[in-house]
Amino acid sequence: MSLLHVAVILPFVVGMLLSMLHRFFRKVHMGWAVLLVPVSLFVYFVSLISNVSERNTLSGLIPWIPSLDIGFNFYLDGLSLLLSLLITGIGILVVLYSIYYMDQKEALHRFYLYLLMFMGAMLGVVLSDNMIVLYGFWELTSITSFLLIAFHYKRKASTSGAQKSFLITVFGGFAMLAGFMLMYLMTGTFSIRATIADWGQIQENALFLPALVLILIGAFTKSAQFPFHIWLPDAMEAPTPVSAYLHSATMVKAGIYVVARFTPIFGGQGLWFWLVTGVGILTLCYGSFLAVKKNDLKAILAYSTISQLGLIMSLFGVGSAALYFGYGDSSAMYTVATTAALLHLFNHATFKAALFMVVGIVDHETGTRDIRKLGGLASFMPITFTVALIGSLAMAGIPPFNGFLSKELFFQAMVEITHLRIFGLGSWSILLPVLAWLASVFTLIYALIIAFKTFLGSTRSELPAEKMHEAPIGMLIPPVTLGILVIVFGLFPNLVAMTLIEPAMAAVLPQLLSGNERFDVHFSLWHGLTPELIMTVGVVALGVTLYKLLPKWRNLYEHYPQGLTINNMYHVVLDNLQHYARKWTEAYMNGSVRNYLVYIFSFTVALLVYAFFRSGENITWNFQGNAPFSFYEAVLLITLIAAAVSIPFAKNRLSAVIMTGAVGYLVTLLFVLFRAPDLALTQMIVETVSVALFLLCFYHLPELQRGKSSRRYLTVNGIVAIAVGIVMTFVALAASGTASLESISTFFLQEAYNSAGGKNVVNVLLVDFRGYDTLLEIMVLGVASLSIYSMINLNLEAKDLGARLKFRKKETTDENDVELDDKDDNTKKYGNREGTTSSWDTVPLQSNDVLLQTTTKVVVFIILTFALHLFFAGHHNPGGGFIGGLVTAAALVLIALAFSTDTIRKALPIDFRMLTSIGLAIALLTGAGSFLFGAPFLSQTFGYFELPLLGETELATAMLFDIGVYLAVLGVTMTIILQIGEDR
């Protein structure tokens, strides 16, 4: 494991630790501990600047699924270093800002967990060389951003904005994944570097252009490009530190990063040039035009971000034309666009993060972001006004700030592209500088609105003057730092020219360099009287004029029909999808479990019958060599059939449960006869716990009422039952008679001990050979138990509670909790509102059977001892973590039935949900531990060691995994039993 892997893992580990230890941060703000993570990562990446600028790239490889060429291959070059510095550097300032912005009464452990997970996911995106791993981190940024945007989940606008961003960006992620799959089909590798090396051999492939389009869809959705931009304004409902982080330097830059990273592969293609340039310039114009319309400061910044992202995107599109000409002087004039894109990528993060923080300060101190209610704040907030002015002018491209440099290069690139005569540009190329210039005019207008409408003029705030003041020093340090950087990099731009921008250019356009060549990257504030300087003067002249005349022409926006907006179209499509999906679902989801089983079994039978017909001669019916039936097997089989047939005729639920349990126990006996002790043990304990669970569930239900069923109802039941029986019989016969492949059982029998050190093949399969399956299974069990817990504890409306309503305790509310209006509080519908102490009186089930209680006091210790034996002996003898956890749970269930669930809670004051989480964490960490030794995920090893008293003893890492399985199974079972075992 390399330090690059540590850099990605660190935020996740620290986030999880702090979330578990948050109770210890009651006197100290948790943000101070969180701050150490981005600081240490930033220092680490800064230390690598000289190495990377000298072309000494770093890499680290941890195999995951080698057979599919999937591994945690991390790679640091100029482009990933630039993004990593932005992610960690801006992260430092955002965390510091959040310490003073976020109240300690809020759920800070959740906030910082999500923030650190997002930071780690972003680092994973920019450092991953493997496309599948990149995609995994890509979707993790969507998930964590969803959680951050919906942090104030009581507000409907927050949850709606989070949903919109999630749907759009995940849709783009799926498209990008499809593109990656096409790339794999062309190259046979998921490595980005290997694909770049092969770029010349795949451009004629029929899958090349579809892959190009799909990858771009993913990039456009994440970077809020037209028409996928609509999620970004709604995402402004997130807390301001989140907006400053996600929408200035990180999430919105992920799509731009992908475009830059795949430019060496797709650059030089006409389709790539037109899509990236065209969508970028359209987004630039659209965003800048709409930003002027908005009155909310965050909304203005949202559309300005959309516009600036479009600017960067269009530059990467124009710069890709250089790859059409390849190595030589012909391509040199078009590399300016790539230089401008990378410089503005850096500059935008500095001034936009500062502006978001300024808006947060204004909102924090005045209680509003509406510019119609603001004004005259400069006299109360001089420092904030200064930072706002610096950031706004830098965004508008006014000297001497850093935005001026990248904006001048932007104009230069757009002017030079008019000389390009490829890709069918021709006279159409003149539109690019014209549209760029018009968009810059509107950029200046909304920049002036942010700075002057908010801070100059008469005060329109509803707050009295004596209550208006400058923000705390801690909240000012981050934006002031960014403001200083805007000035420093404006006056001394060559500080980053050869250290950051040039190495990043080498990563984006590697085909244009040979050997140790470097791009000539040099910036200066004054470079003579040039067309771009004249364009800047024109922007200032027209922009200031239109700003002065803003009241006379701003009403033009009102003439555009709202029904034709993309945002409205999104809502219309989503509402219709939900409406018709609900109608379709209600047509067959009528609450009848019997109907659901008819659908499932009918579809299964149809699918299997179709498979039989499709297979044809591939299926063989071989009945030779089958073992004869023994007398005991025949008796068990007849008894089992009789028990199963009797279930539908049971007069009450207790009889049905007993017959169902009898079927399970008879299957256990069959496993015993077939010499499968592991399966027999598991089946027996599962059946025992299941019967107890059924009894607890049926306790809450009324008596079984049997009405007279119609002939049609019974006929359908009979047909489906007979069809399933016949088809499954044929499936079993076909499976035993058809042997198209050599059985793998021989391999497991031979390698169970040699490769995994275990003589119990079943246990070795569960924890080693098929350990990944087991991991996913206990995850599914964990999710199921939490779902059951949530459903039982959900505060439903009275009409759904029935008689249980009388057990409900009085609901109390924290005096500091802000009560929301019904229309703004979308959690009233679902209950369980944060800040309330609503709970339920429980009536634990309790037995008065003295004989059962007395017997249990002895038997339970025997069962627990047997459970420990099964766990420790499982690697060589029947047993293991799964069955050990079930047997332990069975012992606790017995205590609950003999005494009460309160007895369990008093004897074992354990949160079994937390126990499930600990078990899952141990299993995951055991799997990830193999990365430390350069082995694939969940690789196990064993060895023999001399231990005191025990002598030579075999120790296997699989036991650690088995401990996780044991705890997870125990936690899952007891979470379900304890919830269902208490009446409410």
MARKOLKOL-624297 format. One record per residue (C-alpha): x, y, z. Coordinates in steps of 0.1 Angstrom, whole numbers, padded with zeros to 4 digits, always signed. Example, Ala and Ser with C-alpha at 12.3 -4.5 7.8 and 13.67 -1.06 7.14 Angstrom:
2
+0123-0045+0078;+0137-0011+0071;
***
This chain:
984
+0000+0000+0000;+0014+0034-0011;+0010+0068+0006;-0014+0076-0022;-0037+0049-0009;-0033+0062+0026;-0042+0097+0014;-0075+0084+0000;-0084+0061+0029;-0075+0086+0057;-0106+0108+0054;-0129+0077+0055;-0112+0063+0086;-0111+0095+0105;-0147+0103+0095;-0159+0070+0109;-0139+0073+0141;-0150+0108+0148;-0187+0099+0142;-0184+0071+0168;-0165+0093+0193;-0186+0125+0188;-0199+0123+0223;-0165+0133+0235;-0166+0166+0216;-0193+0184+0237;-0169+0211+0249;-0147+0213+0219;-0159+0218+0183;-0154+0186+0163;-0142+0206+0134;-0108+0212+0151;-0101+0174+0149;-0114+0172+0114;-0091+0200+0103;-0060+0178+0108;-0071+0156+0079;-0070+0182+0051;-0040+0199+0066;-0019+0167+0067;-0030+0157+0032;-0023+0192+0018;+0012+0192+0033;+0018+0157+0017;+0007+0168-0017;+0027+0201-0015;+0058+0180-0008;+0053+0162-0041;+0051+0194-0063;+0088+0193-0071;+0088+0156-0079;+0058+0159-0102;+0071+0190-0119;+0103+0170-0128;+0081+0143-0143;+0087+0119-0114;+0052+0106-0112;+0040+0085-0083;+0019+0053-0085;+0006+0026-0062;-0011-0007-0070;-0034-0028-0049;-0050-0057-0069;-0087-0062-0063;-0100-0084-0091;-0069-0092-0112;-0088-0115-0136;-0109-0085-0147;-0081-0060-0146;-0097-0042-0117;-0075-0029-0089;-0069+0002-0068;-0043+0016-0091;-0035+0052-0080;-0014+0075-0101;-0002+0111-0094;+0008+0133-0123;+0005+0170-0129;-0033+0170-0135;-0042+0149-0105;-0018+0169-0083;-0035+0201-0093;-0069+0188-0084;-0056+0171-0052;-0041+0204-0040;-0075+0221-0046;-0094+0194-0029;-0072+0195+0003;-0063+0232+0002;-0098+0245-0002;-0109+0217+0022;-0087+0232+0050;-0104+0266+0046;-0139+0252+0044;-0134+0231+0075;-0120+0261+0094;-0149+0282+0081;-0175+0256+0092;-0161+0256+0128;-0175+0291+0132;-0204+0287+0108;-0220+0255+0121;-0237+0255+0155;-0225+0228+0179;-0262+0219+0185;-0264+0206+0150;-0255+0170+0141;-0219+0178+0134;-0208+0141+0135;-0230+0135+0105;-0219+0167+0088;-0182+0160+0091;-0186+0123+0083;-0202+0132+0050;-0177+0159+0043;-0147+0137+0049;-0162+0109+0029;-0167+0133+0001;-0131+0145+0003;-0118+0109+0002;-0141+0101-0027;-0129+0131-0047;-0093+0122-0041;-0101+0087-0053;-0116+0101-0085;-0086+0122-0094;-0060+0096-0084;-0076+0065-0099;-0059+0050-0129;-0085+0022-0131;-0118+0032-0148;-0140+0010-0126;-0124+0023-0094;-0128+0058-0107;-0165+0051-0114;-0169+0037-0078;-0155+0069-0063;-0175+0090-0088;-0208+0075-0076;-0196+0079-0040;-0192+0116-0046;-0229+0116-0058;-0240+0098-0027;-0221+0120-0002;-0231+0152-0020;-0267+0140-0017;-0262+0136+0020;-0246+0170+0024;-0272+0188+0003;-0300+0172+0023;-0282+0178+0057;-0311+0200+0068;-0336+0173+0058;-0366+0189+0075;-0366+0214+0047;-0384+0202+0016;-0362+0224-0006;-0331+0206+0008;-0344+0171+0001;-0358+0181-0033;-0325+0196-0043;-0305+0166-0030;-0328+0143-0050;-0324+0162-0082;-0287+0163-0080;-0286+0126-0072;-0308+0116-0100;-0290+0136-0127;-0255+0129-0116;-0261+0091-0110;-0277+0089-0145;-0246+0105-0159;-0225+0080-0139;-0243+0051-0154;-0237+0065-0189;-0200+0069-0181;-0198+0034-0168;-0213+0021-0201;-0186+0042-0218;-0159+0025-0197;-0172-0009-0206;-0170-0001-0243;-0134+0011-0237;-0126-0022-0221;-0141-0041-0250;-0118-0022-0274;-0086-0023-0253;-0090-0053-0229;-0079-0031-0200;-0095-0006-0176;-0062+0013-0171;-0064+0049-0183;-0027+0051-0189;-0027+0018-0209;-0056+0031-0229;-0038+0064-0237;-0008+0043-0249;-0032+0024-0272;-0052+0055-0284;-0040+0053-0320;-0052+0017-0324;-0088+0022-0312;-0099+0053-0329;-0112+0034-0359;-0132+0010-0338;-0169+0011-0342;-0173+0014-0304;-0150+0044-0301;-0176+0072-0308;-0203+0057-0286;-0178+0054-0258;-0169+0091-0264;-0205+0103-0261;-0213+0082-0230;-0182+0094-0211;-0191+0130-0220;-0226+0126-0207;-0212+0116-0174;-0188+0145-0174;-0215+0170-0184;-0239+0159-0157;-0214+0162-0129;-0200+0196-0141;-0236+0210-0145;-0233+0216-0182;-0264+0225-0203;-0290+0209-0202;-0280+0190-0171;-0272+0222-0151;-0305+0223-0133;-0293+0204-0103;-0267+0230-0092;-0290+0259-0083;-0312+0236-0062;-0281+0222-0045;-0275+0256-0030;-0299+0245-0002;-0268+0229+0014;-0251+0246+0043;-0227+0273+0029;-0195+0255+0038;-0208+0226+0016;-0215+0250-0013;-0181+0266-0009;-0165+0232-0011;-0186+0212-0036;-0193+0239-0060;-0161+0257-0063;-0132+0233-0061;-0144+0197-0060;-0176+0180-0072;-0183+0204-0101;-0147+0200-0112;-0149+0162-0114;-0166+0163-0148;-0140+0187-0161;-0113+0165-0147;-0127+0135-0167;-0127+0156-0198;-0091+0166-0193;-0081+0131-0184;-0096+0115-0215;-0085+0143-0238;-0054+0123-0248;-0077+0095-0259;-0105+0114-0276;-0088+0147-0284;-0083+0154-0321;-0117+0139-0329;-0143+0163-0345;-0171+0149-0324;-0152+0155-0292;-0142+0190-0303;-0178+0200-0312;-0195+0185-0281;-0170+0198-0255;-0166+0232-0271;-0203+0236-0281;-0218+0225-0248;-0192+0245-0229;-0198+0278-0248;-0236+0273-0246;-0234+0267-0209;-0212+0298-0205;-0237+0320-0222;-0268+0304-0206;-0254+0306-0171;-0241+0342-0173;-0274+0354-0188;-0296+0338-0161;-0273+0348-0132;-0283+0384-0138;-0320+0375-0133;-0316+0361-0098;-0321+0379-0065;-0308+0353-0041;-0270+0356-0037;-0265+0319-0037;-0286+0315-0068;-0264+0341-0085;-0233+0323-0075;-0249+0290-0086;-0255+0302-0122;-0221+0320-0122;-0206+0286-0113;-0225+0270-0142;-0212+0298-0165;-0176+0295-0154;-0176+0257-0157;-0189+0262-0192;-0159+0285-0199;-0134+0259-0187;-0152+0231-0206;-0151+0251-0239;-0114+0258-0234;-0107+0221-0231;-0127+0215-0262;-0108+0241-0282;-0075+0229-0268;-0082+0193-0280;-0078+0206-0316;-0040+0206-0309;-0040+0168-0309;-0054+0168-0344;-0021+0182-0356;+0000+0161-0333;+0036+0167-0324;+0050+0198-0341;+0047+0236-0344;+0012+0234-0360;-0004+0225-0327;+0014+0251-0306;-0011+0279-0311;-0040+0258-0299;-0023+0247-0266;-0031+0282-0253;-0067+0270-0247;-0056+0241-0225;-0033+0265-0206;-0062+0288-0200;-0085+0260-0189;-0061+0247-0163;-0052+0282-0150;-0089+0291-0148;-0096+0258-0131;-0072+0269-0104;-0083+0306-0103;-0120+0298-0102;-0116+0277-0070;-0099+0306-0052;-0123+0334-0060;-0155+0313-0061;-0149+0297-0027;-0142+0332-0013;-0175+0345-0027;-0195+0315-0013;-0180+0322+0021;-0188+0359+0018;-0225+0350+0010;-0225+0327+0040;-0213+0355+0062;-0240+0379+0049;-0267+0352+0055;-0253+0344+0089;-0252+0380+0101;-0283+0394+0084;-0306+0363+0081;-0312+0368+0044;-0295+0364+0010;-0321+0384-0010;-0303+0414-0026;-0337+0433-0025;-0334+0432+0013;-0297+0440+0015;-0275+0470+0008;-0252+0493+0027;-0234+0465+0044;-0200+0479+0036;-0201+0502+0066;-0209+0473+0089;-0187+0446+0072;-0157+0464+0056;-0135+0432+0056;-0163+0411+0041;-0170+0438+0015;-0133+0439+0005;-0132+0402+0000;-0165+0403-0020;-0151+0431-0042;-0118+0412-0049;-0136+0379-0057;-0162+0396-0079;-0137+0416-0099;-0115+0385-0103;-0145+0365-0115;-0153+0393-0140;-0117+0392-0153;-0106+0427-0141;-0068+0433-0135;-0048+0429-0114;-0066+0398-0100;-0059+0363-0111;-0091+0359-0131;-0079+0386-0155;-0050+0364-0166;-0071+0333-0174;-0098+0354-0190;-0073+0371-0213;-0060+0336-0223;-0096+0326-0229;-0102+0355-0253;-0069+0347-0270;-0078+0310-0275;-0112+0320-0289;-0096+0345-0313;-0070+0320-0325;-0097+0293-0331;-0111+0315-0359;-0080+0305-0380;-0088+0268-0376;-0101+0251-0408;-0108+0216-0396;-0139+0198-0382;-0160+0218-0406;-0156+0250-0387;-0152+0275-0415;-0169+0308-0410;-0189+0294-0380;-0157+0298-0359;-0164+0336-0356;-0193+0328-0333;-0170+0315-0306;-0152+0348-0298;-0185+0367-0302;-0204+0344-0277;-0174+0344-0254;-0174+0382-0254;-0211+0385-0248;-0210+0360-0219;-0182+0380-0203;-0203+0412-0204;-0230+0394-0184;-0203+0380-0161;-0193+0416-0153;-0229+0426-0146;-0236+0398-0121;-0202+0404-0105;-0211+0440-0099;-0245+0430-0086;-0229+0407-0060;-0205+0434-0048;-0225+0466-0051;-0261+0457-0046;-0252+0438-0014;-0227+0462+0002;-0233+0497-0012;-0263+0520-0013;-0288+0524+0014;-0294+0498+0041;-0326+0477+0034;-0320+0450+0060;-0348+0443+0085;-0322+0441+0113;-0316+0472+0134;-0282+0489+0127;-0269+0481+0163;-0273+0444+0156;-0253+0444+0124;-0216+0438+0127;-0186+0421+0111;-0183+0383+0112;-0161+0366+0138;-0124+0366+0130;-0125+0328+0126;-0151+0330+0099;-0132+0358+0082;-0098+0341+0080;-0107+0316+0052;-0122+0341+0027;-0095+0367+0035;-0069+0340+0028;-0085+0332-0005;-0087+0370-0013;-0050+0373-0007;-0043+0344-0029;-0064+0359-0057;-0042+0390-0055;-0009+0372-0051;-0015+0348-0081;-0027+0378-0101;+0004+0398-0095;+0028+0368-0095;+0011+0343-0118;+0044+0325-0126;+0044+0310-0091;+0022+0283-0105;+0032+0284-0142;+0059+0257-0142;+0051+0240-0109;+0014+0233-0114;+0001+0244-0148;+0029+0230-0170;+0029+0195-0154;-0009+0194-0157;-0006+0204-0194;+0018+0175-0200;-0008+0151-0185;-0036+0165-0208;-0015+0167-0240;+0012+0141-0237;+0014+0134-0274;+0027+0170-0281;+0059+0164-0261;+0089+0143-0269;+0115+0131-0244;+0122+0156-0217;+0105+0185-0236;+0083+0209-0216;+0056+0234-0226;+0066+0270-0225;+0041+0283-0199;+0046+0320-0189;+0020+0345-0177;+0022+0383-0174;-0004+0410-0166;+0007+0432-0194;+0014+0417-0228;+0008+0447-0251;-0022+0460-0270;-0038+0428-0282;-0073+0418-0295;-0081+0402-0262;-0072+0434-0243;-0095+0454-0266;-0122+0428-0260;-0117+0433-0222;-0121+0471-0225;-0153+0465-0245;-0166+0441-0218;-0160+0467-0191;-0176+0496-0211;-0207+0477-0221;-0210+0458-0188;-0209+0489-0166;-0234+0506-0189;-0258+0477-0188;-0254+0475-0150;-0263+0512-0147;-0294+0506-0169;-0303+0473-0152;-0337+0485-0139;-0348+0494-0174;-0341+0461-0192;-0342+0435-0164;-0379+0429-0169;-0371+0412-0202;-0366+0380-0182;-0402+0380-0172;-0414+0375-0208;-0399+0341-0211;-0426+0314-0204;-0418+0295-0173;-0434+0264-0187;-0406+0261-0213;-0378+0261-0188;-0356+0230-0185;-0363+0229-0148;-0400+0228-0153;-0396+0201-0179;-0376+0181-0154;-0404+0183-0129;-0431+0175-0154;-0412+0144-0165;-0405+0133-0130;-0441+0139-0118;-0455+0120-0147;-0430+0091-0142;-0441+0089-0105;-0478+0092-0114;-0478+0064-0140;-0454+0043-0119;-0478+0046-0090;-0507+0037-0112;-0489+0007-0127;-0478-0005-0093;-0512-0001-0077;-0526-0023-0105;-0508-0054-0092;-0495-0044-0057;-0529-0047-0040;-0516-0059-0006;-0523-0096-0013;-0492-0117-0005;-0509-0146-0024;-0511-0125-0055;-0475-0115-0053;-0465-0152-0050;-0486-0160-0080;-0468-0133-0100;-0433-0145-0088;-0440-0182-0094;-0457-0177-0127;-0428-0156-0140;-0402-0181-0127;-0421-0210-0143;-0423-0191-0177;-0387-0182-0176;-0375-0217-0168;-0398-0233-0194;-0384-0208-0220;-0348-0218-0209;-0356-0255-0214;-0369-0249-0249;-0339-0227-0257;-0314-0252-0244;-0328-0280-0265;-0302-0308-0270;-0278-0292-0245;-0298-0308-0216;-0293-0345-0210;-0315-0367-0188;-0291-0392-0172;-0306-0413-0145;-0278-0438-0143;-0255-0439-0113;-0281-0424-0089;-0279-0438-0053;-0309-0459-0043;-0334-0447-0018;-0329-0459+0017;-0358-0468+0040;-0351-0439+0063;-0350-0414+0033;-0383-0427+0020;-0400-0424+0055;-0386-0388+0059;-0397-0378+0024;-0432-0391+0029;-0434-0374+0063;-0421-0341+0048;-0446-0341+0020;-0474-0348+0045;-0463-0319+0067;-0461-0295+0038;-0495-0306+0024;-0511-0301+0058;-0500-0264+0061;-0528-0250+0039;-0554-0269+0058;-0543-0256+0093;-0572-0242+0113;-0551-0216+0132;-0517-0199+0128;-0501-0219+0156;-0507-0252+0137;-0494-0236+0105;-0462-0225+0123;-0457-0259+0138;-0462-0277+0105;-0438-0252+0088;-0412-0259+0115;-0417-0296+0110;-0409-0293+0073;-0377-0275+0082;-0366-0300+0108;-0373-0329+0085;-0350-0312+0059;-0324-0311+0087;-0327-0348+0091;-0322-0353+0054;-0290-0333+0056;-0279-0356+0084;-0286-0387+0063;-0267-0371+0035;-0237-0365+0058;-0238-0327+0056;-0234-0317+0093;-0228-0280+0085;-0259-0277+0065;-0279-0297+0091;-0267-0274+0120;-0274-0243+0101;-0309-0255+0090;-0318-0266+0125;-0309-0233+0141;-0324-0211+0114;-0356-0231+0117;-0356-0227+0154;-0351-0189+0153;-0376-0187+0124;-0403-0205+0143;-0398-0182+0173;-0399-0152+0149;-0432-0165+0134;-0447-0169+0168;-0437-0134+0178;-0451-0119+0146;-0484-0139+0149;-0488-0127+0185;-0496-0093+0171;-0522-0105+0145;-0558-0114+0150;-0571-0149+0149;-0569-0166+0115;-0602-0162+0097;-0610-0187+0070;-0636-0177+0044;-0649-0197+0015;-0626-0192-0015;-0640-0191-0050;-0634-0219-0074;-0613-0196-0097;-0591-0186-0067;-0584-0223-0058;-0579-0233-0094;-0552-0206-0100;-0535-0217-0067;-0535-0253-0078;-0522-0247-0113;-0494-0225-0100;-0485-0250-0073;-0484-0280-0096;-0465-0260-0123;-0438-0250-0099;-0435-0285-0086;-0432-0300-0120;-0408-0274-0134;-0385-0275-0103;-0384-0313-0105;-0373-0311-0141;-0347-0284-0132;-0333-0307-0105;-0331-0337-0129;-0316-0316-0156;-0290-0302-0133;-0280-0336-0120;-0280-0352-0155;-0263-0325-0175;-0226-0320-0169;-0213-0296-0196;-0184-0284-0174;-0161-0303-0151;-0171-0301-0115;-0152-0276-0094;-0158-0296-0062;-0126-0315-0068;-0106-0283-0067;-0122-0272-0034;-0116-0306-0018;-0079-0305-0028;-0071-0269-0021;-0092-0263+0011;-0063-0274+0033;-0034-0266+0010;-0044-0230+0002;-0066-0221+0031;-0054-0243+0060;-0089-0257+0067;-0103-0292+0066;-0139-0281+0068;-0145-0273+0031;-0179-0257+0037;-0164-0232+0062;-0134-0226+0039;-0157-0218+0011;-0177-0193+0033;-0147-0174+0047;-0121-0178+0020;-0129-0190-0015;-0163-0173-0016;-0157-0148+0012;-0169-0120-0009;-0204-0137-0012;-0205-0141+0025;-0196-0104+0030;-0224-0093+0008;-0248-0117+0024;-0242-0103+0059;-0245-0068+0045;-0279-0077+0031;-0289-0091+0065;-0277-0059+0082;-0298-0038+0059;-0328-0060+0064;-0325-0058+0102;-0322-0020+0101;-0352-0019+0078;-0373-0039+0102;-0361-0018+0131;-0370+0014+0112;-0404+0002+0102;-0414-0009+0137;-0401+0023+0152;-0416+0046+0126;-0441+0070+0141;-0470+0063+0117;-0503+0082+0116;-0530+0072+0142;-0551+0053+0116;-0522+0030+0110;-0514+0024+0147;-0546+0007+0158;-0547-0003+0194;-0510+0004+0199;-0516+0041+0200;-0525+0039+0237;-0489+0028+0245;-0474+0059+0230;-0455+0081+0254;-0461+0119+0255;-0441+0136+0228;-0417+0163+0240;-0397+0187+0219;-0363+0202+0226;-0368+0238+0236;-0341+0248+0211;-0358+0230+0182;-0372+0254+0155;-0407+0245+0146;-0412+0245+0108;-0444+0253+0090;-0463+0223+0078;-0456+0232+0042;-0419+0233+0049;-0417+0203+0071;-0418+0172+0049;-0409+0149+0078;-0443+0153+0095;-0456+0129+0069;-0432+0103+0081;-0427+0112+0117;-0396+0105+0138;-0386+0142+0136;-0352+0152+0148;-0352+0170+0181;-0382+0151+0195;-0381+0125+0222;-0411+0106+0210;-0410+0070+0220;-0432+0041+0228;-0441+0023+0260;-0432-0014+0255;-0449-0044+0269;-0423-0071+0269;-0435-0107+0263;-0430-0127+0295;-0435-0164+0303;-0448-0176+0337;-0437-0211+0331;-0415-0219+0361;-0402-0252+0346;-0391-0234+0314;-0374-0207+0333;-0356-0232+0356;-0345-0253+0327;-0333-0223+0307;-0310-0212+0335;-0290-0244+0329;-0295-0250+0292;-0285-0216+0281;-0249-0220+0293;-0247-0254+0275;-0259-0237+0243;-0235-0208+0246;-0206-0232+0252;-0216-0252+0222;-0218-0219+0202;-0182-0211+0211;-0171-0246+0202;-0187-0243+0168;-0170-0210+0162;-0135-0221+0172;-0138-0255+0156;-0154-0244+0124;-0122-0242+0103;-0116-0280+0106;-0148-0294+0119;-0185-0286+0114;-0192-0250+0126;-0180-0215+0119;-0189-0179+0125;-0223-0180+0108;-0236-0211+0127;-0219-0199+0159;-0237-0166+0157;-0270-0183+0151;-0266-0207+0180;-0257-0178+0203;-0287-0159+0191;-0308-0190+0198;-0296-0190+0234;-0306-0154+0238;-0340-0160+0222;-0346-0188+0247;-0339-0164+0275;-0363-0138+0260;-0390-0165+0257;-0385-0179+0292;-0382-0146+0310;-0386-0114+0289;-0368-0092+0264;-0361-0068+0294;-0340-0096+0309;-0318-0096+0277;-0314-0059+0278;-0304-0059+0315;-0281-0089+0312;-0265-0076+0280;-0268-0038+0277;-0257-0039+0241;-0270-0020+0211;-0273-0049+0187;-0274-0026+0158;-0240-0013+0168;-0229-0049+0171;-0240-0056+0136;-0220-0025+0124;-0189-0037+0143;-0192-0071+0127;-0195-0057+0092;-0166-0033+0100;-0144-0062+0111;-0153-0083+0080;-0145-0053+0057;-0113-0044+0075;-0101-0080+0073;-0108-0080+0036;-0090-0046+0031;-0061-0057+0053;-0049-0078+0024;-0041-0046+0006;-0013-0039+0031;+0005-0069+0017;-0003-0062-0020;-0028-0090-0022;-0064-0088-0037;-0093-0079-0014;-0103-0107+0011;-0071-0127+0004;-0066-0150+0034;-0035-0166+0048;-0025-0190+0076;+0005-0203+0094;+0017-0224+0123;+0030-0209+0155;+0044-0221+0188;+0021-0208+0215;+0025-0211+0253;+0005-0242+0267;-0010-0248+0233;+0021-0258+0214;+0021-0257+0176;-0012-0240+0167;-0026-0229+0133;-0036-0193+0131;-0056-0181+0101;-0067-0146+0091;-0100-0162+0081;-0108-0163+0118;-0109-0125+0119;-0133-0125+0091;-0153-0152+0108;-0155-0130+0140;-0171-0103+0118;-0196-0128+0105;-0204-0141+0140;-0210-0106+0154;-0230-0095+0124;-0253-0126+0124;-0258-0122+0162;-0266-0085+0159;-0290-0090+0130;-0309-0118+0147;-0312-0101+0180;-0322-0067+0165;-0351-0084+0148;-0361-0105+0177;-0360-0077+0203;-0380-0054+0181;-0407-0079+0172;-0407-0094+0207;-0421-0063+0224;-0457-0051+0220;-0460-0013+0215;
***
